[in-house]
Amino acid sequence: MPQPELHSSIVALISLASGIAAKHPGMGLCQLNRLRSQGVPENQIQATIDIARHIRDEAAQKLDTAFDEKAGESTSTEESLTSVKEKTGETCCTPTASGQSCC
């Protein structure tokens, strides 16, 4: 049985979020215009942008932490683990700065 297609506004939200998280040079402006023309509420668009930026920034922070560990900038394993938890959050899903859940 074929899967139902996603609504075009959902596809545009996904595309916008993934473009932001991936630092795509197009910056999701096409999707942003499409979402607005489809009447998607601005608060939903802004929540999508907030979550995407949070995930992008969290991923960069985790990569930096992993690099620092490999480069020998941490003095001990315990200190490294504490540093990772402090920099990236202990849970798999931390809220955005505005309190928006990304899970």
C-alpha positions in Angstrom: 0.0 0.0 0.0 1.5 3.4 -1.0 2.4 5.9 1.8 0.3 9.1 1.8 2.2 12.1 0.6 3.2 14.8 3.1 1.3 18.1 2.8 3.4 20.6 0.9 3.7 22.9 3.9 5.2 20.0 5.9 7.7 19.4 3.2 8.6 23.1 3.1 9.0 23.2 6.9 11.3 20.1 6.8 13.3 21.6 3.9 13.6 24.9 5.7 14.8 23.3 8.9 17.3 21.0 7.1 18.7 23.8 5.0 19.3 25.9 8.1 20.8 23.0 10.1 23.1 22.1 7.1 24.1 25.8 6.6 22.8 25.5 3.0 23.8 28.6 1.0 20.2 29.1 -0.2 19.3 29.7 3.5 15.8 28.3 3.0 14.4 31.6 1.6 12.4 29.8 -1.1 10.8 27.6 1.5 10.2 30.6 3.7 8.4 32.4 0.9 6.4 29.2 0.1 5.3 28.8 3.7 4.2 32.4 4.1 2.3 32.2 0.8 0.5 29.0 2.0 -0.6 30.8 5.2 1.5 28.8 7.6 1.4 30.8 10.9 4.5 32.9 11.6 4.9 31.3 15.0 5.2 27.9 13.5 7.8 29.1 11.0 9.8 30.9 13.7 9.6 27.7 15.9 11.0 25.7 13.0 13.8 28.2 12.5 14.6 28.2 16.2 14.8 24.4 16.4 16.9 24.1 13.3 19.4 26.7 14.5 19.5 25.0 17.9 20.3 21.6 16.3 22.9 23.2 14.0 24.6 25.0 16.9 24.5 21.9 19.2 26.0 19.7 16.5 28.9 22.2 16.0 29.5 22.4 19.7 29.6 18.6 19.9 32.1 18.4 17.0 34.3 21.1 18.7 34.2 19.1 22.0 35.2 15.9 20.2 38.0 17.7 18.3 39.3 19.2 21.6 39.3 15.7 23.2 41.2 14.2 20.2 43.6 17.1 20.1 44.5 16.5 23.8 43.2 19.7 25.2 41.4 17.9 28.0 43.6 16.8 30.9 41.5 13.7 32.0 38.7 11.4 30.9 36.5 12.6 33.8 37.2 16.2 32.9 36.3 15.5 29.2 33.0 13.8 30.2 32.1 16.7 32.4 33.0 19.2 29.6 30.9 17.3 27.1 27.9 17.3 29.5 28.3 21.0 30.2 28.8 22.1 26.6 26.2 19.8 25.0 23.7 18.9 27.7 23.4 15.5 29.2 20.1 14.5 27.5 19.6 13.6 23.9 17.3 16.6 23.4 17.8 19.9 25.0 15.4 22.8 24.5 16.2 25.8 22.4 17.2 29.1 24.1 13.6 30.3 23.8 12.4 27.1 25.6 11.1 25.4 22.4 11.3 21.6 22.6 13.2 20.0 19.7 11.9 16.5 20.4 
